[in-house]
Amino acid sequence: MTQPGPLALVGSGEFTDTMLATDGALLDAVEAAGFERAVAVIPTAAAPDGDAVVAKWLRMARDHYAELDAEVLEVDVRDRAGATALEHAATVAEAGLVYFSGGKPDHLTGTLRGTPLLDAVLERWRLGGALVGCSAGAMTIAAGWPPFLRLSGAWGAGLGLVPDVAVVPHFDLVRKMTLGSINRAGKHAPAGVTVIGVDEDTALVHGPGGWRTEGVGGAWLLHADGVQPLDHGVLPTPR
């Protein structure tokens, strides 16, 4: 049976030099599995921040992946109308790696749910392609994120591809600013939910050997007694 491909939750650093090794290894893996060395970049989470921010992510992606001898397929979807356009789903079907960049996780999740674009992303990943989410993208790929990262003060709901896991990206920065909120998130997580933090310029990567941490920082478990280094064994298999 076909197994889902590699999956990465990135705390920050999309399309920067600190992620070259991680992104290169992901591309090598999917190329070895028979996929094209092409990356479908989906900057939807940045749409609320304006055209200039979306254009910046796409420009950075082109420059970044050019260093890795990979083609960038721009999937410039801003809203649900774009996510239902079949041409964007068709573009994803040509990629070996799909990348959700940062921005607003609620916008990204709300735009994707129940659309041909999401169906195409999931099909590509479940056939063995790679799936990466950075910052808001990581929050969306996981089951959700804590209330202190939302204006509404409620737990955010992601796609659940990493089930029962809530993600706090930029964790080394967030930890310095909102320690009280972090402690509350660990204490008051919904039953069965594991809350993790991923530092900036750092990725949690799932592959054939299970989970591993790559990059310049660490990954952390938020629990009732505080924060401790993440034991990768507590994380479920993506599905």
C-alpha positions in Angstrom: 0.0 0.0 0.0 1.1 3.6 -0.7 2.3 5.4 2.4 2.0 9.2 3.0 5.2 11.0 2.2 7.4 13.1 4.5 5.8 15.8 6.5 7.4 18.8 8.2 6.2 21.3 10.8 8.4 24.3 10.7 8.6 26.9 13.4 9.7 29.7 11.1 12.3 30.3 8.4 10.5 29.3 5.2 12.6 29.9 2.1 15.7 30.9 4.1 19.2 29.5 4.1 18.7 27.9 7.5 16.2 25.5 5.9 18.3 24.6 2.8 19.4 21.3 4.3 15.9 20.2 5.4 14.2 21.2 2.2 17.0 19.7 0.1 16.6 16.4 1.9 12.8 16.4 1.4 13.3 17.0 -2.3 15.8 14.3 -2.6 13.4 11.9 -0.8 10.5 12.5 -3.1 12.7 12.5 -6.2 14.0 9.1 -5.2 10.4 8.0 -4.9 9.7 9.0 -8.5 8.2 12.5 -8.0 9.2 15.6 -9.9 11.6 18.0 -8.2 9.0 20.6 -8.1 7.4 22.6 -5.2 3.9 23.8 -5.1 4.0 26.9 -2.9 0.7 28.0 -1.4 0.9 31.4 0.2 -2.8 31.6 1.2 -2.1 32.3 4.8 -0.5 35.6 3.9 -3.4 36.9 1.8 -4.9 39.0 4.7 -1.5 40.8 4.9 -1.7 42.1 1.3 -0.3 41.6 -2.1 3.2 42.7 -1.2 3.6 40.0 1.4 2.3 37.3 -0.9 4.7 38.5 -3.6 7.6 38.4 -1.1 6.9 34.8 -0.1 6.7 33.7 -3.8 9.9 35.6 -4.7 11.8 34.1 -1.7 10.5 30.6 -2.7 11.8 31.0 -6.3 15.2 32.1 -5.1 15.4 29.4 -2.4 14.5 26.5 -4.5 16.6 27.6 -7.4 19.6 26.8 -5.1 18.2 23.3 -4.7 17.6 22.8 -8.4 13.9 22.6 -8.0 11.1 24.3 -9.9 8.6 26.4 -8.0 4.9 26.1 -9.0 3.1 29.2 -7.7 -0.4 28.4 -6.4 -1.4 32.0 -5.7 -4.7 31.2 -3.9 -6.1 34.1 -1.8 -9.7 32.9 -1.0 -12.1 30.0 -1.3 -12.9 31.0 -4.9 -9.3 30.4 -5.7 -9.2 27.1 -3.7 -12.2 25.8 -5.8 -10.5 26.6 -9.1 -9.5 23.3 -10.7 -6.4 24.8 -12.4 -4.8 25.2 -8.9 -5.6 21.6 -8.0 -4.0 20.5 -11.3 -0.9 22.5 -10.5 -0.5 20.7 -7.1 -0.8 17.4 -8.9 2.5 18.2 -10.8 4.5 18.8 -7.6 6.6 16.5 -5.5 6.5 18.8 -2.5 3.6 21.1 -1.3 4.5 24.0 0.9 2.1 26.1 3.1 3.9 29.3 4.1 3.1 31.6 7.0 0.5 34.2 7.9 -2.9 33.7 9.4 -3.8 30.1 10.2 -7.6 30.8 10.5 -7.6 32.2 7.0 -5.6 29.3 5.6 -7.7 26.6 7.3 -11.0 28.3 6.4 -10.0 28.8 2.8 -8.9 25.1 2.3 -11.6 23.1 4.0 -13.8 21.2 1.6 -12.1 22.4 -1.6 -10.5 20.7 -4.6 -7.2 22.4 -3.7 -7.1 20.6 -0.3 -8.2 17.4 -1.9 -5.3 17.7 -4.4 -2.8 18.4 -1.6 -3.9 15.5 0.5 -3.9 13.1 -2.5 -0.3 14.2 -3.4 0.9 13.7 0.1 -0.9 10.3 0.6 0.6 9.1 -2.6 4.1 9.8 -1.2 4.9 13.4 -1.9 6.1 15.7 0.8 4.0 18.2 2.7 5.5 21.2 4.6 3.9 23.8 6.7 5.7 26.8 8.2 4.3 28.8 11.1 0.6 29.2 10.2 1.1 26.4 7.8 2.3 24.1 10.6 -0.6 25.1 12.8 -3.0 24.3 10.0 -1.5 20.9 9.2 -1.7 19.9 12.9 -4.9 19.6 14.9 -4.9 23.2 16.1 -3.2 25.8 18.2 -3.7 27.4 21.7 -6.1 30.3 22.5 -3.4 32.8 23.2 -2.5 32.7 19.5 -6.1 33.8 18.5 -8.0 37.0 19.0 -11.1 35.0 19.8 -9.5 33.4 22.8 -10.6 29.9 21.7 -8.5 26.9 20.6 -7.8 27.0 16.9 -8.9 24.0 14.7 -6.5 22.7 12.1 -6.8 20.0 9.5 -5.6 17.3 11.9 -3.1 15.6 9.6 -1.0 15.3 12.8 -3.9 14.3 15.0 -4.3 15.5 18.6 -1.3 17.9 18.4 -1.5 21.7 18.8 1.5 23.7 17.5 3.1 26.9 18.8 5.5 28.2 16.2 8.3 30.7 16.8 8.5 29.1 20.2 11.8 30.5 21.3 10.5 34.0 20.6 7.0 33.4 22.0 8.4 31.8 25.2 10.2 35.1 26.0 7.1 37.2 25.6 4.2 35.1 26.9 5.4 32.6 29.5 2.1 32.8 31.4 0.0 32.0 28.4 2.3 29.1 27.5 1.9 27.7 31.0 -1.9 28.0 30.7 -1.9 26.3 27.3 0.0 23.3 28.8 -2.4 23.1 31.8 -5.7 23.6 30.0 -5.2 21.7 26.7 -8.3 19.7 25.7 -8.3 16.1 26.7 -6.0 14.0 24.6 -4.3 17.0 23.0 -0.5 17.3 23.1 0.8 20.9 22.8 4.2 21.4 21.3 6.4 24.4 20.5 8.8 24.5 17.6 11.5 27.1 17.6 12.3 29.5 14.8 14.5 28.2 12.0 13.6 24.7 13.2 11.6 21.8 11.7 9.9 18.7 13.1 10.1 16.2 10.3 8.3 12.9 10.0 9.7 10.3 7.7 10.4 6.5 7.6 12.3 6.6 10.9 9.7 8.5 12.8 9.9 12.1 14.0 13.2 14.1 14.2 14.1 17.7 14.9 16.2 19.6 12.4 17.5 23.2 12.2 19.1 25.6 14.7 16.6 25.3 17.6 14.6 22.8 19.5 11.1 21.3 19.9 9.3 21.4 23.2 6.4 19.8 25.1 4.0 22.1 27.0 2.4 20.3 29.8 0.8 21.0 33.2 4.1 21.3 35.0 5.8 23.6 32.5 8.0 23.1 29.4 10.4 20.3 28.7 12.3 19.1 25.6 10.1 17.1 23.3 10.3 13.3 23.3 9.5 12.5 19.7 7.9 9.3 20.9 4.8 11.2 22.2 3.9 12.4 18.7 1.5 10.4 16.6 2.0 9.2 13.1 0.6 11.7 10.6 -2.5 10.5 8.7 
